[in-house]
């Protein structure tokens, strides 16, 4: 045999990751659902900014003559107490829930990673002070802390993003700190210190690229938590304000009709459940794909 025949093709890191994800049917299902949700959110955001409504009905237009219509061919998910089409409102709520989840996770990811990396790299008093602060924040249930922030800052979508982002900072800070402390002990970090590299260069060039995997996985799972927190704040009337569609707010305003018109609660609740499940499935599969020891072959 020639050398060309004996040589085995080397698979790339991204190729191995994709093969692992593709072999995980649950993760693949989650990824497909997430892609569909993102496509809906992006499409609605662009078309509504252009003044075009591609939904079957205006999601915020009330028509009392059509209140509490059961699911039918004209209204697939039925109508609510104000005669608004629930199918249109569920789709319109997609862009709000995903945008809040992504924005909140971005805040907690950036701030938490910076704080955790600083504490893990420098150690000493800085690390002690930062971690004690994180412990204090973690000692309070996240949703209660988010409600406290909302009570102090007021209602609104921007306040909800900030509140959800702030309460999740400790999780990313602790993950980043533990990863930095593990990576810092490697020989190449000591070599960089000996050669005179600055601390910032060492952190940005040698440490952060090697701790991205667990942080990315946590961020993916964190979006599902942010979606749940957004729905919880909306259910309490602290999130998106009427008449805009948001799944938690839709549940809150329909809870009085759970027996007379259950469809007003079922479909927003299913939207929350499916979205959270999709991110959890994809996050679990991504964790396996990023870890060579647990990849599916």
N, C-alpha and C positions, 0 to 999 in steps of 0.2 A: 504494500500500500504506500501511496505517496504521503508526504507530510501534510498536504492539503486535506487528504481524507482523514488522517489521524487527528487533525486539529478539530476541537469542538468549539462551536461559536460561543463567545462570551456574552452573557446576557447583561444588560445594563441594570443599574439600580432601579430606575424608573420602570423598566420593563418587568422586573421582578415584583415591584409593588403592584403594578397593574394586573399581573397574572394572579397575584394573591387576592386582590379585590374581585377580579372577574370570577374566581373560583368560589368566592363566598356569596352565595345567592342572597342572603339576607342583606349584606352590605351593598350588593349591586341593586337590590330593590330600593333600599334607602337612598342610594345615589340617584336613581331614576326619579324618585318622588321629589327629592330636593331640586334636581334640575328642572322638573316641571313647575315647581313652586316658584323658583327663581325666574323662569321664563314668564310666568304669569305676572309676577310682581314688576319685572322690568318693562314688559309690554304695556301694562296698565299705567305705569308711571310716565312712560314716554307719550302714550296716546292722550292721556288726560292733560299732560302739559301742553299738548298741541290743541286741546279743546275738542278732542274726538272721543266719543264714548263707544267702545266696542262691546260693552256688556249688553245682555239682553234688555235690561232696564236700568234706569238711573238708580244707583244704590241708595241715594239719599232722598228720593222723591216719594213723598207720602201720598197715599190714595185711600182714604178711609172706606170707600165703597168696596175695596178689595181686601179688607182686613181678615186675617186668619183663614185664608184660602189654603186648603190642604194641598200637598204635592200633586201636581197634575202635568199634563203636556204643556200647558202655557207657563206655569211656574213650577219648575222641576223640584225645588225645595219648598214650595209654598210661599206664603207671605206672612209678615209679622203683624203685630197689633196696630201698626200704622199703615198697613197695606204695602209695605216695601218688599220687593222681591228678595228673598233670602239667598237664593243662588248668586245673585249679583253682589249682595253684601258680603257673602263669604269669600268670593273671589277678590273683591275690593279690599277686604281685611287682610289678605295675604301680604300685600306690600307693606302694610303697617307693622304686622307682627315680625316679618323678616327684617325690615329696616331697623326696627328697635333692637331685635336680637343681634344683628351684625354690628350696629353702632355701639351697643352696650358691651359686647364682648371685645370690641376693638379697644375701648377705653380701659377695661380691666386687664386685657392682655398686655398692652403697652406699659401702663403704669406698674402693674404687678411684676412683669418681667424685669423692668428697670430696677425696682426696689429689691426684688429677690436677688438679682445678679450683683448688685452693689453690696448687699449684706453678705452673700456667700463668698464674694471675692475678697472684700476688705476684712470681714470678720470683726472681732473686738466689740467695742461699745456700739458702733454703728449697727452691726448685725443684731446685737442684743436689743437695742431700742426699737429697730424696725420690726423684729419678730414679736416683741411684746405688744406693739401696736396692732400687729396682725392678729395676735391672740385675743385682744380685746374685741376687735371687730368680729372675729369668728365666734365669740362667746354669745353673740346675739343672733337669733335666727334671721336669715337673710331677708325674708319677706317682711318681717317686723321692722328690721332696720331700713328697708326700702320705704316702707310706709312712713316711718319717722322722718326720713329725708323728704318725702313728698309733702308731709305735713308742714315741714319747715320752709320748703321752697315753693310750694303751691302746685296746682294741677297743670297738666299739659304733657304733650308728647316729649318735648325736649327735657323736661324735668324727669320723666319716667326713664329715659335713656341714661341720664346722669345717675339717678338713684340706683338703677339695676347694675350699671357699670361699677359704681363705687363699692357696693357690697360684695362684689365678686373679686376684688383686687387681692385679698389675702390668699385665695386658692392658687392663683398664678404666681404670687410672690413666693409661696412655700415650695411649689414645684421648681421654679427657677433657682431658688437658693440651694435646694438639695442637689439639683443637676450640676450647678456651678461648683459646689464643693467636691463633687465626684470628679468632674473634669479637671479641676484645678490641680489635682494630685498627679496628673499624667506628666510624663517626661517632657513632652513637647512644650507644655506650659512653662516648666522650669527652664527649659532651653531658651524660650522667648524672654523670660525675665533676665537670664544671664546675658543675653545679647543686647539688653538695654531697651527693649520695646516698652513703650509707655503702657500704663495700666489700661487706658481707654482702648488702645490698639489691641492689646491682648484680649480684652473683653469682646470687642466687636469682631475681630478677625479669627480668634482661636476658640473662644468659649461659646458665644451665641450660636454659631453655625452647628455646634455639636450638641446643643440642648433644644433644638427646635422641634424634634419629633414628639416628645411628651407634651410640650406646650401646644402644638398644633392639634393633637388629639384632644387635649382638654378643652381647647377653644371650640372644636367641633361639637363636643358634648355640651359645652357651656351655652351654645346657641339654643339648644332645646330647653335648658333651664331658664334662659332669658325670655323665651317665648312663653313659658309657663308663668314667669313672674309678671310679664306684660299683661297676660290674661287675668292674673290675680288682681293687679292694680286696676285694670279696666273693670273687673267685676265689682270692685269696691268704689268705683266712680272716681278714681284718682288718675287714670291714664288719659287716653284719647277722649275728648269731649264730643257730645252729640253735635251734629247728626252723623259724623263720620263713622264708618263701619270699623269695628274692632271686635274680635271674637269674644273676649272676656266681657266687654260691655254688652254685646248681644245676649250673652247668657244671663247677665244680671237683669236686663230689662225684660227677659222672657220667663224668669223663674216663677212668676205668679201664674203662668199658663201651662205649667208642667203637665197637668192632667187634661185641660181643655184643648190645648194646642201643643202637644209635645214636639212637633216638628220644628218649632221655633227654637228649641234648645238642642235637639239632636244634631242638627247639621253644623252649627258652630262648635259644639263639643267634639264632633268627629274631626273637624278641621284641626283643632288643637291636638287631639290624640294622634292623628296621622302625621302631623308635622313633627311633633316631639319624638314619635317612634322612628320616623325616617332619620332624623339626626342621630338618635341613639344607635340605630343599626349601622349607619355609615361610620360613626365614630368608633364603634367596636371593631369593624372591619379595617378601618384605617390604622388603628392601634396594632392589629396583627400584621398589617402590610408593612408598617414602618419598623417592626421588630423582626430581624432576620431569623430569630430563634423560633418564632411562632407563625411564620408565613405558611400559607396553604400552598401546596404544590399541585 
